[in-house]
Amino acid sequence: MEQGLSVEGARPAVTMPVRVALVDDELMVLQGLEAWLSTASTDVTVVAAVSSWHQLLTHPAYPVDVVLLDLDLRDGLPVEVKIATLRSAGVATVVVSTHADPAQIRACVDAGARAYLAKSDPAEEMVGAAVAAAHGHDYVTPALAALLVSDREAQAPRLSPQETRAFTLYASGLPMKAVARRLHVSHDTAKGYVDRVRAKYEQVGRSARTKVQLYQRAVEDGYLAQALAPGALEASALDPDDLDQTVDQPDLDRPHHLPAVDAPA
């Protein structure tokens, strides 16, 4: 069976076992995962196996390298909050679930999860995901990749020509004022195009609230092909030019010549 891979390439070399914590509120699943992983590889060592979020945070071994976190602990706390809490402590997250809902998977990945696995996946996949996550890499199984690709094709929103231009320019790192100049429209009109793009992505369950998320959607759907330099999006998102306006021009949503986009610094 074909195994998943770190998106950075082959599995990183392991010099010391990755310290893993398991969190699942189903006792049989928890014990099974612990026994399974304990014998699957010397690349990981299970240092905690608990049934609640609170037990994880108060465990003597916490913080660990990686947490294999059950998607739904039925404690009322959103999984995105848990992932963010782990990230702030320097702990990588691998979400494990019996469900394979693309919208939920995207929400976890957007929140910072390094991998999303099914509980039915073999132990080798969980080891591979844990090792990749511990080294700061994302990990995708073939089944998950196929699911996300097919879902993305079905879930890509329909954008008008002007929405597409504004989206591509803004997601590439340009400030809103520059987008408005390129489209020969006002700042408010350009912002309106981008806001409509955000709303359309939200309607199909793909968050695009931040500039970084807009960039991710643009790459996923083929509007942008190359990655930006680290920090470029964060810097452009705070550009003071975004608060200015240009002279208002007619808002014509029709194709016209668009000057070449300068490569982001």
N, C-alpha and C positions, 0 to 999 in steps of 0.2 A: 504494500500500500504506500502511495506517495505521501511523504511527510510534509508538514508545513516548514516554512523558512522564515528566518529573520529578514525583514525588508532591507537590512544592510548587507545581506549575503549569507555566507555559511555561518553555522553556529560558532559563537566566539569560543576561544580556548578557555577552559576553566582551570584556574590555578588553585582555587579553594572552593569547597562546596558552597553552593548558594543556600543561604538560610531562608527557609520557606515557612510561612504560617498558613494554615488552612482555616477558613471560616465558613461553616455550613450549619444550618439549624436542624438538619436531618441527621440524626446520630448514626444511622447505618451508613449513609453516604460519607459522612465525616470519617468514620472508622475505616471504611473501605478505601477512601482516598489516601489516608495516612499509611495504611499497610501497603497499598499499591506503590506509592511513591517511595516509600522507605526501601523497597527492594528493586526498584526500576533502574536506578542509576546512582553512581557515586558522585555525580555532578551536583546533586541537591541533597539537603538534609532537612527533614521536617522538625522544626524546633518548637512548634506550637500547633495544636489542633483544637479549636474552640467552636462553640455553637452560637456565639453572639458577638456583635460589634463591641460591646462594652468589655467583654472578656478579652478580646484582642488587645484593646488599648491599655488594659491593666495587666497584661501578661508580662512576666519578668523578662521574657525574651524580646519583647517589643522595644524599639523598632527592629524589624527584620529586613532582609534584602527584598523579598517579594512576598506579597499576599495573594493567595488564590482565594478570591472572594466570591461567595455565592451571590448571584444577582439579586435575589429577593429573600432577605432575612426576615421579612414580615415584621419589621420593627418601626415602620413609618418614616424612616430616614432615607431620603433618596440616595440611590447608589452613586450619583454624581457627587454628592457631598462627601461620601466616604472616600471616593477616589481622590478628590481634592485634598482631603485631610491626610491621606497617606502620602500624597505627593509633597505636601508641606513638611512631612517628617522624613523625606528622602527615601520613601518606600515605593517600589513599583507595584502596580496592580495588574493581575490577570483575572478577568471576570470569568466565572464558570457558571453555566446555566443549563437547564433542560430545554430552554426556549431558544429559537433562532430568529428573532424578529429583527429585520434590518434596521428599523428606526431605533430600536433600543440599542442595538449594536453600535450604531453611529453615535448615539448619545454618550455611550460609555467611552468610545474612542475619542470623541470631542472633549470629554472631561479629563482625558489623560491616561486611560487604560492602555496598557501595552499589548494586550491580546484579549480575545474573547473566545472561549472554548466551550464545547458541549461536554456535559458530564459523561457522555458516551465515548468521547475521544480516548484513544489509548494513552497509557501512562507516558509513552515516549513523546507524545505531543505536549503534554503538560510539562515534562522536563525541558523540552526544547523551548517552550514559551517562557518558563521560569528563568532559564539561563539567558535568553535573549533580553528579557525584561530587566534582569539584574545588571546587564551591561548597557542599558539605555536604548535598546532596540525594540521596535515593534515586531510582532510575530503573527503571521497569517497562515492558516491552514488552507489547503486547496479547496476544501468544501466551503469555507467561509469566503474565500476570494470569489468563487463562482457565484455564491449567493449575493454578495454585494455588487458584483458586476451586473448580474441579471436584474437586480432590484434598481440599480442606478439607471440602467437603460429604460426601465419602466417609470422611474420616478423623476427623470430630468424635466424640469419645468419648461414650458414654451415661453420664450422671450421674444419681444419685438426687436427689430433691428437697432433702434436707439437704445433700448434696455441692454442689449448685448454689447454695444459699443461702450456705454457708460460702465457697465459691469466689468468688462475686460480691462479698460483703462484704469479704473479705480482699484481693482484687485491686483493689478500689476505693480501697484505701489505709488501711483500718482495721487497727489492731494486733490480734493474735490474741485478746487479752483482751477487746477490744470485740466481736469476732465471737462469742466465747463468750457474752457477756452478751446479745447480740441473739438468739441461738439458744436461750438458757436452758439451756446445757449447760456442762460443765467445759472448762477450757483444753485438757486432753488430748483430749477428745472433738472439740472444734472443730478442733484440729490434726490429728486423725486423718482428719476429713473432707477437709481440704486436702491431706494427704499422699496420700489415695486419688485425689484429682483429679490430682495430679502424676503418680502412677503410671499412671493411665489415659492421660494425654497422652503419656507416654514410650512406652507400648505401641503407640501409633499413629504413633510416629516424630516427635512434636512436643514438643520439650524444654520443660519447665516447672519447672526446678529452682530458679530464683530468683523473687523476687516480681515483678521487671520482666517476666520471661518469662510468668508467670501473667497479668499485666495484658495483655500482648500477645495471649495466647490468648483472654482474655475479650473483647477488642475484636474480634478476628478472627471469633469465633463468635457475636457478637451479644449477649453477656451485659452488656457495657458499651458505651456509645455515644459518650462524650465523653472527650477526653484530659484527663489530670491536669496540674496545674501542674508545671513542670520541677523535678525534685528531690524531688517529693512521695513517690514510691515508695521512693527510696533512704532518705529520712528515716524513713518508716514502717517499713521493713524492719528498722531498728535500734532500734525503740521498745522500751524496757525492759519495758513492760507485757506483751510477748510472753513474758516469762520467768515471769510470775505465773500463778496459777490462780484460778478462781472456784469457788464451791460446786458440787459435782457434782449434776447433775440427770438424770432418766431420758433415755436416748438413744433418742428416737423418730424414726425416719426417715419422717415423714408430714407432709403439708401442714398448716400452721397460720399464723395471722396473724403477719406480720413487720412490725415498725415501719418507717416510711420511713427510708431510708439518708440520713444527713446528707451533704451535698456535702463532699468533701475540701477542706481549706484549701489 
